[in-house]
Amino acid sequence: MDNSQNSKLHSLNIINRHKGNLNGIKDVIAFAPEEVKLSTEQGRLTIRGCELHVISLDVDKGELEFEGRIDSMVYTEERSPGKTASKVLGRMFK
């Protein structure tokens, strides 16, 4: 079974690059007018734009609604601290 079947639901809805609704949010890492960093069920999500601000946030339900000009959205895998360094060192000393 792949990871997408094991994880909880995460959805993202963007309207005209101006308004966004997300669920499956585990944590808000940072929120500034130019950049939002979130931990989601599908990895870390970074949203970049201009004049971004929260309309509503329910951490218990994992829901976020925001608005502002959305320029980009990037998902990256969340890593455990120290794993990246050990992988690099492991490749160096093979």
C-alpha positions in Angstrom: 0.0 0.0 0.0 1.5 3.4 -0.9 1.7 6.4 1.5 -1.2 8.3 0.0 -3.6 5.6 1.2 -2.1 5.6 4.7 -2.3 9.4 5.3 -5.3 11.5 6.2 -7.1 13.7 3.7 -5.5 16.9 2.5 -7.2 19.2 0.1 -6.5 22.6 -1.4 -8.8 24.9 -3.2 -7.6 28.1 -4.8 -10.0 30.7 -6.3 -8.6 33.1 -8.9 -5.1 33.0 -7.3 -6.6 35.3 -4.6 -8.3 33.0 -2.0 -7.4 29.6 -0.6 -9.0 26.9 1.5 -7.0 24.1 2.9 -7.6 21.1 5.1 -5.3 18.4 6.4 -3.1 21.1 8.0 -1.0 19.7 10.9 0.7 22.9 11.9 1.3 26.5 10.8 5.1 26.9 10.8 5.2 30.6 9.7 2.8 33.1 8.4 3.9 36.4 6.9 2.4 38.7 4.3 4.8 37.3 1.6 5.2 33.7 2.7 3.2 31.0 4.5 4.8 27.7 5.6 2.5 24.9 6.7 2.9 21.3 7.7 0.3 19.2 6.0 -0.7 15.5 5.7 1.2 15.5 2.4 4.4 17.2 3.4 5.5 20.8 4.0 3.7 23.4 1.9 5.2 26.9 1.2 2.9 29.5 -0.3 4.4 32.7 -1.6 2.6 35.8 -2.7 1.7 39.3 -1.6 -0.6 40.6 1.1 -1.4 37.1 2.4 -3.5 37.0 5.5 -5.7 34.6 7.4 -9.4 34.7 7.2 -10.0 31.7 9.5 -7.9 29.0 11.2 -9.1 26.0 13.1 -6.0 24.0 14.2 -8.2 21.3 15.8 -9.9 20.5 12.5 -6.8 21.3 10.4 -8.5 23.9 8.3 -7.1 27.2 7.0 -8.7 29.9 4.9 -6.6 32.7 3.6 -6.5 35.4 0.9 -4.0 37.6 -0.9 -2.2 37.4 -4.2 -0.8 33.8 -4.6 2.3 33.6 -6.7 3.5 30.1 -6.0 2.9 26.9 -4.0 5.5 24.3 -3.4 5.3 21.0 -1.6 8.4 19.4 -0.1 8.9 16.2 2.0 9.1 16.8 5.7 12.3 15.3 7.1 13.2 14.2 10.6 16.0 16.3 12.1 19.4 14.7 11.6 18.4 12.3 8.8 19.7 14.6 6.0 23.1 15.0 7.6 23.5 11.2 8.2 22.6 10.5 4.6 25.2 12.9 3.3 27.9 11.6 5.7 27.0 8.0 4.7 27.5 8.8 1.0 30.8 10.6 1.7 32.3 7.6 3.6 31.1 4.7 1.4 
